[in-house]
Amino acid sequence: LLKSREMKSFETVLSIISFKIRLVEGAVRKLYTVDGTLLGGPDEITDGGHYVACGHRRFMPGLYGENPQPPKLHKLPAIKRNRYVSQQSPRTQSNPLPAI
């Protein structure tokens, strides 16, 4: 994501990250590790590390970088139809839908 020449100043790092991830609410102002430790400069960024970029909001703990189990879907019961329907549909040849 970042080249070594871009890592000279932390302001440059934050602006490049802001440009690349295109935050909805402004620019990246702080970088945290996924466990919530605030980074103070570009020397704390490691190759292959995972980080959380924050704008004006504070860090919110979460499952960053993990794939949580998807929620279990509840199946709806099957619709049972009576094979021997005694009534005909109200819309038949003798009672068609009105023309538009």
BARO-16458 format. One record per residue: residue in three letters; x, y, z of N, C-alpha, C, O, CB in turn; residue number from 1. Coordinates in nm, 2 decimals, padded with zeros to 4 digits. Glycine has a CB too. Layout:
N
  residu      nX      nY      nZ     caX     caY     caZ      cX      cY      cZ      oX      oY      oZ     cbX     cbY     cbZ  num
     ALA       X       Y       Z       X       Y       Z       X       Y       Z       X       Y       Z       X       Y       Z  NUM
...
//
This chain:
100
  residu      nX      nY      nZ     caX     caY     caZ      cX      cY      cZ      oX      oY      oZ     cbX     cbY     cbZ  num
     LEU   00.08  -00.12   00.00   00.00   00.00   00.00   00.09   00.13   00.00   00.06   00.22  -00.07  -00.09   00.00   00.12    1
     LEU   00.19   00.12   00.08   00.28   00.24   00.09   00.42   00.21   00.04   00.47   00.10   00.07   00.28   00.30   00.23    2
     LYS   00.49   00.30  -00.02   00.63   00.28  -00.06   00.72   00.34   00.05   00.67   00.43   00.12   00.66   00.35  -00.20    3
     SER   00.84   00.30   00.05   00.93   00.34   00.16   00.96   00.50   00.15   00.98   00.56   00.25   01.07   00.27   00.15    4
     ARG   00.96   00.55   00.03   00.98   00.70   00.02   00.87   00.78   00.07   00.88   00.90   00.10   01.02   00.74  -00.13    5
     GLU   00.75   00.72   00.07   00.63   00.78   00.13   00.62   00.78   00.28   00.53   00.85   00.34   00.50   00.72   00.07    6
     MET   00.71   00.70   00.34   00.70   00.68   00.48   00.79   00.78   00.56   00.81   00.76   00.68   00.74   00.54   00.52    7
     LYS   00.83   00.89   00.50   00.92   00.98   00.57   00.84   01.06   00.68   00.90   01.09   00.78   00.98   01.08   00.47    8
     SER   00.72   01.11   00.65   00.65   01.18   00.75   00.51   01.11   00.77   00.45   01.06   00.68   00.63   01.33   00.71    9
     PHE   00.47   01.12   00.90   00.34   01.06   00.93   00.22   01.13   00.86   00.12   01.07   00.83   00.32   01.06   01.08   10
     GLU   00.23   01.26   00.84   00.13   01.34   00.77   00.11   01.29   00.63   00.00   01.28   00.58   00.16   01.49   00.77   11
     THR   00.22   01.26   00.56   00.22   01.21   00.43   00.15   01.07   00.43   00.07   01.04   00.34   00.36   01.20   00.37   12
     VAL   00.19   00.99   00.52   00.13   00.85   00.53  -00.02   00.86   00.55  -00.10   00.79   00.48   00.19   00.77   00.65   13
     LEU  -00.07   00.95   00.64  -00.21   00.96   00.66  -00.28   01.02   00.54  -00.39   00.97   00.51  -00.24   01.06   00.78   14
     SER  -00.22   01.11   00.47  -00.29   01.17   00.35  -00.29   01.06   00.24  -00.39   01.06   00.16  -00.22   01.29   00.30   15
     ILE  -00.19   00.98   00.22  -00.19   00.88   00.12  -00.30   00.77   00.15  -00.37   00.73   00.06  -00.05   00.81   00.10   16
     ILE  -00.31   00.73   00.27  -00.41   00.64   00.31  -00.55   00.70   00.29  -00.64   00.62   00.24  -00.39   00.60   00.46   17
     SER  -00.57   00.82   00.32  -00.70   00.89   00.30  -00.74   00.88   00.15  -00.85   00.86   00.12  -00.69   01.04   00.35   18
     PHE  -00.64   00.91   00.07  -00.66   00.91  -00.07  -00.70   00.77  -00.12  -00.79   00.75  -00.20  -00.54   00.97  -00.15   19
     LYS  -00.62   00.67  -00.08  -00.64   00.53  -00.13  -00.77   00.47  -00.08  -00.83   00.39  -00.15  -00.53   00.45  -00.09   20
     ILE  -00.81   00.49   00.05  -00.93   00.43   00.09  -01.06   00.51   00.08  -01.17   00.46   00.10  -00.91   00.39   00.24   21
     ARG  -01.04   00.64   00.05  -01.16   00.73   00.02  -01.26   00.72   00.13  -01.37   00.67   00.11  -01.22   00.69  -00.11   22
     LEU  -01.23   00.77   00.25  -01.32   00.78   00.36  -01.44   00.86   00.32  -01.43   00.96   00.25  -01.26   00.83   00.48   23
     VAL  -01.56   00.83   00.37  -01.68   00.90   00.35  -01.68   01.03   00.43  -01.72   01.14   00.38  -01.80   00.82   00.39   24
     GLU  -01.62   01.03   00.55  -01.63   01.14   00.64  -01.49   01.20   00.66  -01.43   01.19   00.77  -01.68   01.10   00.78   25
     GLY  -01.43   01.27   00.56  -01.31   01.34   00.58  -01.18   01.26   00.56  -01.19   01.16   00.49  -01.31   01.40   00.71   26
     ALA  -01.08   01.30   00.62  -00.95   01.24   00.61  -00.91   01.15   00.72  -00.97   01.16   00.83  -00.84   01.34   00.59   27
     VAL  -00.81   01.06   00.70  -00.76   00.98   00.81  -00.67   01.07   00.90  -00.58   01.14   00.85  -00.67   00.86   00.75   28
     ARG  -00.70   01.06   01.03  -00.62   01.15   01.12  -00.54   01.06   01.22  -00.44   01.11   01.27  -00.72   01.23   01.20   29
     LYS  -00.58   00.94   01.24  -00.51   00.85   01.33  -00.50   00.71   01.27  -00.59   00.67   01.20  -00.58   00.85   01.47   30
     LEU  -00.40   00.64   01.31  -00.39   00.49   01.27  -00.37   00.41   01.40  -00.30   00.45   01.49  -00.26   00.47   01.18   31
     TYR  -00.44   00.30   01.41  -00.44   00.22   01.53  -00.40   00.08   01.48  -00.42   00.04   01.36  -00.57   00.22   01.60   32
     THR  -00.34   00.00   01.57  -00.33  -00.15   01.54  -00.47  -00.21   01.56  -00.56  -00.14   01.62  -00.22  -00.21   01.64   33
     VAL  -00.49  -00.33   01.52  -00.63  -00.39   01.53  -00.67  -00.41   01.67  -00.79  -00.43   01.70  -00.63  -00.52   01.45   34
     ASP  -00.57  -00.41   01.77  -00.61  -00.42   01.91  -00.63  -00.29   01.98  -00.66  -00.29   02.10  -00.50  -00.50   01.98   35
     GLY  -00.61  -00.18   01.90  -00.64  -00.04   01.96  -00.53   00.04   02.00  -00.55   00.15   02.06  -00.73  -00.06   02.07   36
     THR  -00.40   00.00   01.97  -00.29   00.08   02.01  -00.27   00.19   01.91  -00.26   00.16   01.79  -00.16  -00.01   02.02   37
     LEU  -00.26   00.32   01.95  -00.24   00.43   01.87  -00.10   00.44   01.81  -00.01   00.42   01.89  -00.28   00.56   01.94   38
     LEU  -00.08   00.45   01.68   00.05   00.47   01.63   00.09   00.61   01.63   00.01   00.70   01.61   00.05   00.41   01.48   39
     GLY   00.22   00.63   01.66   00.27   00.77   01.68   00.35   00.82   01.56   00.37   00.94   01.55   00.35   00.78   01.80   40
     GLY   00.39   00.73   01.47   00.47   00.77   01.36   00.49   00.66   01.26   00.45   00.55   01.28   00.60   00.82   01.41   41
     PRO   00.55   00.70   01.14   00.56   00.60   01.04   00.66   00.48   01.07   00.65   00.38   01.01   00.61   00.66   00.91   42
     ASP   00.75   00.51   01.17   00.84   00.40   01.21   00.77   00.29   01.28   00.83   00.18   01.30   00.95   00.46   01.30   43
     GLU   00.65   00.31   01.33   00.57   00.20   01.40   00.49   00.11   01.30   00.44   00.01   01.34   00.48   00.26   01.50   44
     ILE   00.49   00.15   01.18   00.42   00.07   01.07   00.51  -00.04   01.03   00.63  -00.01   00.99   00.37   00.16   00.95   45
     THR   00.47  -00.16   01.03   00.55  -00.28   00.99   00.49  -00.33   00.86   00.38  -00.32   00.83   00.55  -00.38   01.10   46
     ASP   00.58  -00.39   00.79   00.55  -00.46   00.66   00.46  -00.58   00.69   00.49  -00.66   00.77   00.68  -00.50   00.58   47
     GLY   00.34  -00.58   00.62   00.25  -00.69   00.64   00.15  -00.67   00.76   00.07  -00.76   00.79   00.32  -00.82   00.65   48
     GLY   00.17  -00.56   00.83   00.08  -00.53   00.95  -00.06  -00.49   00.91  -00.08  -00.45   00.80   00.14  -00.43   01.04   49
     HIS  -00.15  -00.51   01.00  -00.29  -00.47   00.98  -00.32  -00.35   01.07  -00.29  -00.35   01.19  -00.39  -00.59   01.01   50
     TYR  -00.39  -00.25   01.02  -00.41  -00.13   01.09  -00.56  -00.08   01.07  -00.62  -00.12   00.97  -00.31  -00.02   01.05   51
     VAL  -00.61   00.00   01.16  -00.74   00.06   01.15  -00.72   00.21   01.13  -00.66   00.28   01.22  -00.83   00.03   01.28   52
     ALA  -00.77   00.27   01.02  -00.77   00.41   01.00  -00.89   00.48   01.05  -01.00   00.43   01.03  -00.75   00.44   00.84   53
     CYS  -00.87   00.59   01.12  -00.98   00.66   01.18  -00.98   00.81   01.14  -00.87   00.86   01.12  -00.98   00.65   01.34   54
     GLY  -01.09   00.86   01.12  -01.10   01.00   01.09  -01.12   01.08   01.22  -01.03   01.07   01.30  -01.22   01.03   00.99   55
     HIS  -01.23   01.16   01.23  -01.25   01.24   01.35  -01.31   01.15   01.46  -01.31   01.20   01.58  -01.34   01.35   01.32   56
     ARG  -01.36   01.03   01.43  -01.41   00.95   01.53  -01.30   00.87   01.61  -01.19   00.86   01.56  -01.52   00.85   01.47   57
     ARG  -01.34   00.82   01.73  -01.24   00.75   01.80  -01.24   00.60   01.76  -01.33   00.55   01.69  -01.27   00.75   01.95   58
     PHE  -01.13   00.53   01.80  -01.12   00.39   01.77  -01.23   00.31   01.83  -01.27   00.33   01.94  -00.98   00.33   01.81   59
     MET  -01.29   00.22   01.75  -01.40   00.13   01.81  -01.35  -00.01   01.80  -01.32  -00.06   01.69  -01.53   00.15   01.73   60
     PRO  -01.34  -00.08   01.91  -01.30  -00.22   01.91  -01.39  -00.31   01.82  -01.51  -00.28   01.81  -01.29  -00.28   02.05   61
     GLY  -01.34  -00.40   01.75  -01.41  -00.49   01.66  -01.33  -00.60   01.62  -01.22  -00.62   01.66  -01.47  -00.41   01.54   62
     LEU  -01.39  -00.68   01.53  -01.32  -00.80   01.47  -01.25  -00.76   01.34  -01.28  -00.81   01.24  -01.42  -00.91   01.45   63
     TYR  -01.15  -00.67   01.35  -01.08  -00.62   01.23  -00.99  -00.73   01.18  -00.91  -00.79   01.25  -01.00  -00.49   01.27   64
     GLY  -01.00  -00.75   01.05  -00.91  -00.85   00.99  -00.95  -00.99   01.01  -00.89  -01.08   00.96  -00.78  -00.83   01.03   65
     GLU  -01.06  -01.02   01.08  -01.11  -01.16   01.10  -01.23  -01.18   01.02  -01.31  -01.08   00.99  -01.13  -01.18   01.25   66
     ASN  -01.26  -01.30   00.99  -01.38  -01.34   00.92  -01.47  -01.40   01.02  -01.46  -01.53   01.04  -01.35  -01.43   00.80   67
     PRO  -01.57  -01.33   01.08  -01.66  -01.39   01.17  -01.75  -01.49   01.10  -01.77  -01.48   00.98  -01.74  -01.28   01.24   68
     GLN  -01.80  -01.58   01.17  -01.90  -01.68   01.12  -02.02  -01.60   01.07  -02.08  -01.52   01.14  -01.93  -01.79   01.22   69
     PRO  -02.07  -01.63   00.95  -02.19  -01.56   00.91  -02.31  -01.61   00.99  -02.31  -01.72   01.04  -02.22  -01.59   00.76   70
     PRO  -02.41  -01.52   01.01  -02.52  -01.55   01.10  -02.60  -01.67   01.03  -02.61  -01.68   00.91  -02.61  -01.43   01.12   71
     LYS  -02.65  -01.76   01.12  -02.73  -01.87   01.07  -02.86  -01.82   01.01  -02.93  -01.74   01.08  -02.75  -01.98   01.18   72
     LEU  -02.89  -01.86   00.90  -03.02  -01.83   00.84  -03.13  -01.92   00.88  -03.11  -02.04   00.88  -03.01  -01.82   00.68   73
     HIS  -03.24  -01.86   00.92  -03.35  -01.94   00.96  -03.44  -01.97   00.84  -03.48  -01.88   00.76  -03.44  -01.87   01.07   74
     LYS  -03.47  -02.10   00.81  -03.55  -02.13   00.70  -03.70  -02.11   00.74  -03.74  -02.14   00.85  -03.52  -02.28   00.66   75
     LEU  -03.77  -02.06   00.64  -03.91  -02.05   00.66  -03.98  -02.18   00.63  -03.92  -02.26   00.55  -03.97  -01.93   00.57   76
     PRO  -04.09  -02.21   00.69  -04.15  -02.34   00.66  -04.20  -02.34   00.52  -04.24  -02.23   00.46  -04.27  -02.36   00.76   77
     ALA  -04.21  -02.45   00.46  -04.25  -02.47   00.32  -04.40  -02.44   00.31  -04.48  -02.47   00.41  -04.22  -02.61   00.27   78
     ILE  -04.44  -02.38   00.20  -04.59  -02.35   00.18  -04.65  -02.48   00.13  -04.61  -02.53   00.02  -04.61  -02.23   00.08   79
     LYS  -04.74  -02.53   00.20  -04.81  -02.65   00.15  -04.94  -02.62   00.07  -05.02  -02.53   00.12  -04.85  -02.75   00.27   80
     ARG  -04.95  -02.68  -00.04  -05.06  -02.65  -00.12  -05.15  -02.78  -00.12  -05.10  -02.89  -00.13  -05.02  -02.61  -00.27   81
     ASN  -05.27  -02.75  -00.12  -05.37  -02.86  -00.13  -05.38  -02.91  -00.28  -05.41  -02.82  -00.37  -05.51  -02.82  -00.08   82
     ARG  -05.35  -03.03  -00.31  -05.35  -03.08  -00.45  -05.49  -03.08  -00.50  -05.51  -03.06  -00.63  -05.30  -03.22  -00.45   83
     TYR  -05.59  -03.09  -00.42  -05.73  -03.09  -00.47  -05.80  -02.96  -00.43  -05.87  -02.96  -00.33  -05.80  -03.21  -00.41   84
     VAL  -05.78  -02.86  -00.51  -05.84  -02.73  -00.48  -05.98  -02.73  -00.53  -06.01  -02.77  -00.65  -05.76  -02.62  -00.55   85
     SER  -06.07  -02.70  -00.44  -06.21  -02.71  -00.48  -06.26  -02.58  -00.55  -06.36  -02.57  -00.62  -06.30  -02.74  -00.36   86
     GLN  -06.19  -02.47  -00.52  -06.23  -02.34  -00.57  -06.14  -02.30  -00.69  -06.02  -02.34  -00.70  -06.21  -02.23  -00.47   87
     GLN  -06.20  -02.24  -00.79  -06.12  -02.19  -00.90  -06.08  -02.05  -00.87  -06.13  -01.98  -00.78  -06.20  -02.20  -01.03   88
     SER  -05.97  -02.00  -00.94  -05.92  -01.87  -00.92  -06.03  -01.77  -00.96  -06.11  -01.79  -01.05  -05.80  -01.84  -01.00   89
     PRO  -06.04  -01.65  -00.89  -06.14  -01.56  -00.92  -06.12  -01.49  -01.06  -06.21  -01.44  -01.12  -06.15  -01.45  -00.82   90
     ARG  -06.00  -01.50  -01.11  -05.96  -01.45  -01.24  -05.96  -01.57  -01.34  -05.86  -01.64  -01.36  -05.82  -01.38  -01.24   91
     THR  -06.07  -01.59  -01.41  -06.08  -01.69  -01.51  -06.11  -01.63  -01.64  -06.12  -01.51  -01.66  -06.18  -01.80  -01.47   92
     GLN  -06.14  -01.71  -01.74  -06.17  -01.66  -01.88  -06.30  -01.58  -01.87  -06.32  -01.48  -01.94  -06.19  -01.78  -01.97   93
     SER  -06.39  -01.62  -01.78  -06.52  -01.54  -01.78  -06.50  -01.42  -01.69  -06.59  -01.33  -01.69  -06.62  -01.63  -01.72   94
     ASN  -06.39  -01.40  -01.61  -06.37  -01.29  -01.53  -06.23  -01.24  -01.54  -06.15  -01.25  -01.45  -06.41  -01.32  -01.38   95
     PRO  -06.18  -01.19  -01.66  -06.04  -01.15  -01.68  -06.01  -01.02  -01.61  -06.10  -00.95  -01.57  -06.01  -01.14  -01.83   96
     LEU  -05.88  -00.99  -01.60  -05.84  -00.86  -01.55  -05.88  -00.75  -01.64  -05.89  -00.77  -01.76  -05.68  -00.86  -01.53   97
     PRO  -05.91  -00.63  -01.59  -05.95  -00.52  -01.67  -05.83  -00.47  -01.76  -05.72  -00.48  -01.72  -06.00  -00.40  -01.59   98
     ALA  -05.86  -00.43  -01.88  -05.76  -00.38  -01.97  -05.71  -00.24  -01.93  -05.79  -00.16  -01.87  -05.82  -00.37  -02.12   99
     ILE  -05.59  -00.21  -01.95  -05.53  -00.08  -01.91  -05.52   00.01  -02.03  -05.48   00.12  -02.02  -05.39  -00.10  -01.84  100
//
